């Protein structure tokens, strides 16, 4: 392969990987694989300058944004960092800088833990937050202001003094390990694909169109940099910048240090590597920055892409190599078919791993993972171990490509795949795999909350023929349970009591527990509020459901298909016969006084919280949105109302107070 051909291939691979990582939040290369390819392309372009193209991944930070979110040109480019993977690379970095400025390194360094999250930019004018944006391609990001406002750590108005008139604050939004584990557990229960890692989960959470979803994700942020656009920042050192950020009210990574020379930095990095596993968030290294700010300007940047004055000293994740024995399939409660790897047992971080997620068939194909491969497996920050990729150089030719079967592995029914989706589905609602998962999900705490009914007990009840569906749970008696092994009198009575209590759960909980495809907790609540009863929802058309805010065509189609299946209709009839509640308290009025109207809330209302006001509008048949448009019926304004009020006046939208809202909601 000629250098030109190799460079073209590397650019294509890296561009595809950038798009998957930054835009789709679904990486197809491990960090190690990406960095190897990136470094090879850098070397080729350095050796053959004519090969360097303007659109090369080495000239870019990320990928072009692609979503319904508005675009935002950064006032200053958001740059990436060069990587150093060992002490020699860090020394070489200092040597390169000293060729440009002999003072590089004199005055010391700061070190900060490199958080594995999603980079954001916060624009402040006169101390007030005006725009929050993703990094995007470094020049243009996406507006996520309302989502970022849901993070309580981000100050809407800066404290302290000395803030320039206009500036951009750079930070990293991340998931704590506990919050990420909770999120993936919820997604597993809802039949949704798991996030590959906290970074992608954070990026996906920030780009939600509904800020309420972002709020529930419990994201965190650390600030680390200031770009002054107008005004001055009378500071001399990066360490002072971090201290100033903290004084303004920003969270700053607490393990930062200020060190006199690179030797002290190298020693500190050894200590950092031992610390990372103990942190409550994912981190993959340490950022080293020249402390003197005057040297930042003198050293400059490389190709508008990365600063010379900072570098990321990255650590290899916990990775082990083992053989992939087989690829098998799991059938979820919604019928989703997900592949997983059966591995030769290997120890990673003190835990023996014998299986790992493969997410979906597209990922298997993109990474060219084959049965019989030697593969890299990681547990670094993951809830479930995952396969990073194969070691192609160790192939013998005996490896086999994986092919998704045409039929369900549990019931033999032909699988279906909707255009645009990555997963195949078993459409058979009586599939044994689906039935087991659906009953366990229905009994879970977030759904019908039937305490004491986990996998083993559900499996036992199915195997003995005592139940065939969730409706059969309500026909069980303590006497029938006591005949089974491991069901004593007390535990049998407790389970029957828990089942009986679950009859009174509201419709939203029942809907979530049914395991309808695409219907998680939020969608279930929207539907329950809108329709009020299960019969009303079952009779609703696709077109009607699509008019409910938050319900798109894919969700509406999945719900209509569920209620259109005879087996599901029969199940719901049996639940009704068993006395299970089919209504939602406080549901929206189908013909309420605010039906068809849209309201925007701004400022602090006298007696109602934001959520109480939202519930009031929705119960009266209306909807609440976050932005003012020509379709807005009225803006409800309280104390300290912001820019939405000015927007309403410009569009000549009616502005009302809380008292008027209460009057309208009562009709």
C-alpha positions, -999 to 999 in steps of 0.1 A, spaced: 0 0 0 14 34 -10 16 62 16 -12 80 -2 -35 50 -1 -27 43 35 -34 79 45 -67 79 26 -77 46 44 -67 60 78 -87 93 72 -118 73 63 -115 50 94 -109 79 117 -137 101 102 -162 72 106 -150 66 142 -153 104 150 -189 104 137 -198 73 157 -182 88 189 -192 124 188 -225 124 169 -240 89 174 -226 85 210 -218 49 199 -181 43 196 -168 17 171 -131 18 181 -115 16 215 -94 45 226 -63 24 221 -73 15 185 -82 51 177 -50 65 191 -29 40 172 -45 49 139 -44 86 147 -7 86 155 1 66 123 -18 92 102 1 120 120 34 103 112 24 98 76 14 134 71 46 146 88 68 124 65 48 133 34 35 169 39 16 168 5 -7 141 20 -20 165 46 -55 176 36 -76 204 51 -104 179 61 -80 154 77 -91 142 112 -57 154 124 -70 190 117 -103 185 135 -115 181 170 -146 160 164 -174 155 139 -201 178 125 -232 181 146 -264 165 134 -296 169 154 -327 190 158 -307 213 182 -298 247 171 -262 254 160 -239 276 180 -206 291 166 -181 292 195 -166 326 201 -132 309 203 -125 274 190 -128 245 215 -96 225 211 -86 190 218 -54 178 236 -24 158 223 -18 126 242 12 112 260 11 75 270 44 73 289 70 94 307 92 97 276 64 112 256 58 138 283 95 147 284 95 150 246 66 174 249 85 197 272 116 195 249 95 206 219 81 235 238 115 246 250 127 248 213 100 275 209 104 292 242 134 284 265 111 295 294 87 266 288 85 247 320 100 275 341 74 286 365 60 251 369 29 231 359 -6 224 370 -21 190 368 -58 181 367 -75 147 366 -88 141 330 -125 135 334 -140 111 309 -171 131 300 -185 155 274 -169 189 268 -192 219 270 -189 257 266 -208 282 288 -211 318 276 -214 344 303 -222 381 296 -219 404 325 -218 374 348 -251 359 335 -252 326 317 -266 332 281 -256 301 261 -246 266 268 -233 245 240 -217 211 231 -182 211 216 -194 198 182 -166 201 157 -147 226 178 -159 256 158 -197 250 159 -216 232 186 -252 227 195 -273 248 219 -281 229 250 -286 259 274 -318 246 290 -303 212 295 -272 226 312 -294 247 335 -307 215 350 -272 209 365 -274 226 399 -236 230 400 -236 254 370 -241 290 382 -267 309 363 -253 341 377 -216 342 388 -207 349 424 -176 370 434 -160 397 413 -135 401 385 -154 384 357 -148 398 322 -178 413 304 -180 384 279 -163 351 282 -166 314 276 -161 289 304 -150 254 293 -159 224 313 -165 187 313 -200 172 321 -198 137 334 -217 109 351 -207 97 386 -202 59 385 -232 54 408 -255 75 386 -243 58 354 -249 23 369 -284 34 379 -291 48 344 -281 16 327 -301 -5 351 -331 15 343 -325 12 306 -321 -25 309 -354 -28 327 -371 -6 300 -357 -28 272 -335 0 259 -299 -5 247 -273 2 274 -249 31 271 -214 18 263 -197 41 288 -203 72 310 -189 96 284 -214 86 257 -242 85 283 -233 121 293 -232 133 257 -265 117 249 -281 131 280 -270 166 272 -285 165 237 -320 155 248 -347 177 234 -366 176 267 -346 191 296 -366 171 321 -349 139 308 -315 156 314 -324 166 349 -333 131 358 -299 118 347 -282 136 375 -252 149 356 -222 167 372 -197 191 358 -161 204 365 -149 237 350 -113 240 339 -107 269 314 -117 305 307 -116 322 272 -119 360 276 -138 376 247 -144 411 260 -127 426 291 -97 414 311 -88 386 335 -59 399 356 -43 366 364 -8 352 356 -11 315 362 -34 286 353 -36 277 390 -51 311 396 -76 305 368 -88 273 386 -90 292 419 -110 320 402 -134 296 387 -141 282 421 -146 317 435 -172 324 408 -192 294 419 -180 266 395 -171 231 407 -134 225 400 -118 190 401 -105 187 437 -73 167 430 -56 195 411 -20 202 420 6 229 413 41 215 408 75 232 403 89 211 374 83 181 351 101 157 375 76 165 402 48 161 376 61 126 367 61 115 403 26 129 409 13 111 378 24 78 393 3 86 424 -26 97 401 -27 63 384 -33 46 417 -60 71 426 -82 69 395 -100 36 405 -110 52 438 -126 83 422 -165 84 420 -163 92 383 -144 78 353 -111 94 345 -85 81 320 -55 102 328 -41 136 339 -40 169 320 -7 187 324 -6 224 317 22 250 317 13 272 347 23 306 332 -4 321 311 20 344 292 36 312 278 3 300 266 1 328 241 38 325 232 36 287 225 3 290 206 -16 261 191 -11 234 164 -34 239 134 -61 255 154 -67 220 169 -46 215 200 -26 238 223 11 233 228 9 244 264 -12 214 275 -11 177 271 -31 147 283 -10 120 301 -33 91 295 -34 57 312 -43 25 296 -77 12 308 -81 -21 326 -79 -44 295 -74 -82 293 -69 -104 263 -89 -137 260 -105 -159 235 -141 -153 223 -156 -188 223 -190 -180 210 -216 -153 203 -250 -160 218 -282 -141 219 -305 -128 247 -342 -122 242 -354 -91 261 -389 -83 274 -398 -62 244 -384 -89 220 -351 -71 214 -324 -96 205 -290 -86 218 -258 -105 212 -232 -112 239 -198 -128 239 -190 -161 257 -154 -158 268 -127 -180 281 -127 -168 318 -102 -140 324 -95 -118 354 -99 -81 350 -93 -58 380 -97 -87 404 -130 -99 389 -133 -131 367 -151 -123 335 -167 -150 313 -191 -130 292 -193 -95 278 -218 -73 259 -215 -69 222 -244 -44 220 -257 -51 185 -248 -68 152 -238 -36 135 -211 -31 162 -198 -67 157 -195 -60 120 -179 -26 123 -153 -40 147 -149 -72 126 -153 -94 157 -153 -131 149 -160 -163 168 -126 -177 179 -109 -144 179 -85 -133 206 -101 -101 218 -95 -72 242 -120 -69 270 -124 -41 295 -143 -34 327 -130 2 331 -159 21 345 -184 -2 329 -214 -18 345 -211 -48 321 -178 -59 306 -175 -52 269 -154 -64 240 -132 -36 226 -121 -54 195 -101 -83 180 -64 -88 178 -64 -94 140 -27 -103 140 -34 -134 160 -59 -149 136 -53 -184 123 -80 -185 96 -102 -208 118 -122 -179 131 -159 -176 120 -179 -145 112 -211 -140 132 -244 -139 114 -277 -129 131 -302 -158 127 -334 -152 109 -355 -168 137 -358 -162 174 -335 -185 194 -362 -191 220 -394 -196 200 -383 -200 164 -405 -171 151 -390 -150 123 -372 -119 136 -381 -84 125 -360 -53 120 -374 -18 116 -357 4 91 -333 28 109 -330 6 141 -299 -14 151 -317 -42 169 -339 -71 156 -370 -81 175 -390 -112 181 -426 -103 174 -441 -132 194 -456 -119 226 -458 -155 240 -421 -162 233 -407 -179 265 -377 -155 266 -400 -125 264 -425 -138 289 -398 -145 315 -382 -110 311 -415 -93 310 -428 -108 342 -396 -100 360 -397 -65 347 -434 -60 356 -426 -72 392 -396 -48 395 -396 -20 420 -400 7 394 -431 -11 379 -457 -30 400 -432 -34 428 -440 -70 438 -414 -77 465 -398 -111 465 -405 -120 429 -372 -121 411 -357 -142 382 -354 -175 400 -389 -174 414 -405 -164 381 -386 -191 363 -397 -216 388 -434 -205 385 -432 -208 347 -415 -242 347 -441 -257 370 -469 -243 349 -484 -222 378 -482 -191 356 -480 -184 319 -483 -146 319 -483 -117 344 -521 -120 347 -517 -154 362 -499 -140 392 -532 -127 405 -547 -162 406 -519 -176 428 -527 -187 464 -503 -192 493 -514 -229 494 -503 -235 458 -470 -218 464 -462 -238 495 -462 -270 474 -432 -257 456 -396 -262 468 -381 -232 486 -416 -216 492 -422 -217 530 -455 -206 545 -442 -172 556 -426 -163 522 -456 -176 503 -480 -154 523 -456 -124 519 -455 -128 481 -493 -132 479 -497 -100 499 -473 -81 476 -492 -93 445 -525 -81 461 -510 -47 469 -498 -43 433 -534 -42 421 -538 -6 433 -508 8 413 -518 36 389 -521 32 352 -487 48 344 -470 21 365 -490 -7 348 -482 6 314 -445 7 322 -447 -28 336 -463 -42 304 -431 -38 286 -444 -22 254 -416 -14 231 -403 22 234 -426 28 265 -404 37 294 -414 54 326 -416 89 311 -437 78 280 -460 57 303 -466 88 325 -474 110 294 -499 84 281 -515 78 314 -520 116 320 -534 121 285 -558 92 283 -567 85 319 -577 48 314 -563 18 297 -595 13 275 -592 48 262 -555 44 253 -562 10 237 -588 26 213 -566 56 204 -553 58 168 -517 62 158 -525 97 145 -541 107 178 -513 95 199 -487 114 178 -505 146 189 -494 140 225 -462 160 232 -433 136 236 -449 108 215 -434 104 181 -444 81 151 -422 52 163 -437 51 198 -472 55 185 -468 27 161 -453 4 187 -483 11 211 -508 6 183 -492 -27 174 -492 -39 210 -529 -32 215 -537 -46 181 -523 -81 190 -551 -104 202 -529 -121 228 -522 -87 244 -559 -78 244 -566 -110 261 -539 -103 287 -553 -69 295 -588 -83 298 -575 -109 324 -558 -81 343 -591 -62 345 -609 -93 357 -582 -97 384 -591 -63 397 -559 -45 386 -563 -8 384 -567 6 349 -569 43 356 -546 72 364 -554 96 393 -552 133 382 -551 124 345 -556 151 319 -591 160 309 -598 149 273 -618 181 268 -603 202 295 -604 240 297 -568 242 283 -571 215 257 -550 225 226 -533 254 244 -495 258 249 -480 277 279 -445 288 287 -434 293 324 -408 319 334 -396 333 367 -407 323 402 -445 320 407 -460 331 441 -474 298 453 -468 271 426 -435 254 419 -425 249 383 -436 212 384 -469 220 401 -477 246 375 -468 221 347 -490 195 363 -519 220 365 -517 228 328 -514 192 317 -543 181 339 -565 207 323 -555 193 289 -528 218 279 -491 215 274 -460 233 287 -430 240 265 -396 255 273 -395 282 245 -417 309 232 -430 306 196 -459 319 175 -478 288 186 -476 297 223 -510 306 239 -495 325 268 -464 331 289 -469 327 327 -446 352 343 -434 353 379 -407 372 397 -373 376 379 -388 365 346 -360 363 320 -356 366 283 -387 346 275 -407 376 286 -390 398 260 -395 372 234 -432 370 242 -435 408 239 -417 408 205 -441 381 192 -471 398 209 -479 367 229 -502 371 259 -485 374 292 -504 363 323 -497 357 360 -503 327 383 -538 339 393 -549 341 357 -535 306 350 -554 292 379 -586 309 367 -582 295 331 -574 260 344 -606 259 364 -625 268 333 
